[in-house]
């Protein structure tokens, strides 16, 4: 499989991706300090911004798609563990109170 080509130099292999516009770039077109295109005509991808209406206009799209990084399965497991932990603390408080009050 051939690697993607640079957006500005189609004859060169792209090794980087611009964080502002998402274009694939070669070493010559990529600015490692900004992690973006060296050229002034670099504009954010409008489709990515429409997907995240509430985002600030000066921020690039999140590479994870705006998610917190946890998938749905992990969120469910964390929620179940939190509920079990809450029940355990409640039972510990009830049993502890019964021991100290001599029931």
N, C-alpha and C positions, 0 to 999 in steps of 0.2 A: 504494500500500500504506500502510495507516494504522500509525503507530508504536504500540508497546505502551502500555497504560495503567498508571497507578500502582497498586500493590497496595493502598494505603490510600485512594486517591481515584480511583475508576474513570473519572471524567469528565475527568481530566487526563492529558496525555501524559507518559510516563516518559522521562527523559533519563539516568538513572543506574541502576546495578545494585549492590545491597548485596553486599559481599564475604563477609559472614557467612552470610546465608540465601539469597542469589541472587535475591531479589525485585527487580522493576523498580520504580523510585521516581521521583517528581516532585522538583522543586527544593526544595519545602517539607519533604519527608520525608527528604531525603538530607543527611548530615553529611559535608562534604568532608574534614574532618580525619581522621575515622575511616574514611572511605570505606564507610560502612555506614548502616543505618537510625538515625534519631534516637530511635526508640521502644524501650522496654525489653522488649517481647515478641518481639524479633527473635531467632530461634534458628537454628542451623545446619541446613542441609538434611540430614536423616538418610540419604537415599539416597546422597548424595555421600560421606558418611563411611563407609558400609558398603562402598563401592567401594574405599576406601583404608583397610583395617583397621589398618595399622601406623602411621597418622598420629597425632600428638598430638591430644587432644580439644579443646584450646583454639585450634587453628589452623583458619582457614577453608579450604575446598577450593581446590586450585590451579586457576586458570582454564584452564590448558593440559591438565588431566586428569592431573596428576601425572607427566607425562613430562618429560624434560630439554629438550625443545624441538626435538630432531633427529628427523626421520622415519627410517624403516627404510632407505630408499635412501641417505641421507647417512651413516648408520652403516656401511653396507656399503662405500661409497666410502672413508671414512676408514680402515676396517680394511684394505682392499686397499692403500691408499697407505702405511700403516704397515708392512705386510709387504714391499712393494717397497723401502721405505727401509731396512729391516733387512737385506735381501739385498744391497743396494748397499753398506752399511757392512761387511758380512762380506766381500764380494769386494774392497773397497778394502783391508781389513786383510790379506787373503791376498796380493793383488798387491803391496802395499807391502812386506810381509815378504819376498817373493821378490826384489824389487828390491834391498833392503838386504842380503840374504844372498847375492847374486850367483848365483841359480839360472839 
